[in-house]
Amino acid sequence: MQPITNTYQIFWEETRKYIKGIMEAIDWGAISDAAAETLTELDTFLQKYEENYWCFDYEIMDLIGEDEINEESIIEYVESKLESYIAEITKDPLFELHVTLINETYEAYKLGLYKLCAMPLFAVFEHIIASWREGNIKEGVIEINKKPKLRRLFKIIDPDKFNEVEHEQFSKIFALSVLRMFKKTFVNVPENLCQNLNRNSLTHGFHDYNSITKVDILKLFQLLKASMVLKYYDINVNERYKITK
């Protein structure tokens, strides 16, 4: 198969730079040793589940709880909360352009038409990442007037234990996870039929579409919800990695 277009190849390569920028934007010197250790543990934990295409946000990690997290409990939780996910996502200015697309995709999901759900959800995620990359997703653009729910966070993070500067670093770790998922799901079309969540093989018709399951679509809905954290990290905040137009 031919590689993805030059535009996406460049975009994919740039993502490496953004990830590096976020890591360097974490102010390790301004946080306590306890916070630094927790950040490292959290990042390791997130990466473990990214391997199986799960991208967590504050809420899911807080409500499930560390000791209860496994594949089965994640699936059960996301499925039980999906209707509220849709309500939250479609009310957020971040997804204003895609409200009807998300709602109709949800209707397809409820009918078991999972093959019809994957590409619309990838389209929404792609637009969010592209808009963030252009610097169009930030507080001044989408008029965000509140901070993320930092006090509803995985139980290993005691809100009273960390200061506001340290809370900001946790947001960067979750943003980093979303960008890694972009890299993971927008890779080149493989030589053999793909059964993983791969935007390019799905779009270009060289995919094992019969392998798409309900769980795959739950992962994509969860990814959209997780991507909301990008509102709280301006890509241009780190001058070294600032995008010039």
Buried (B, 14 or more C-beta within 10 A) or exposed (E): EEEBEEEBEEBBEEBEEBBBBBEEBBEEEEBEEEBBEBBEBBBEBBEEBBEEBBBBBBBBBBEBEEEEBEEEEBBEBBBEBBEEBBEBBBEBEBBEEBBEBBEEBBEBBEEEEBBBBBBBBBBBBBBBBEBBBEBEBBEEBBEBEEBBEBEEBBEEBEEEEBEEEBBBBBBBBBBBBBBBBBBBBBBBBBEEEBBBBBBBBBBEEBBEBEEBEEBBBBBBBBBBBBBBBBBBBBBEBBEEBEEEE
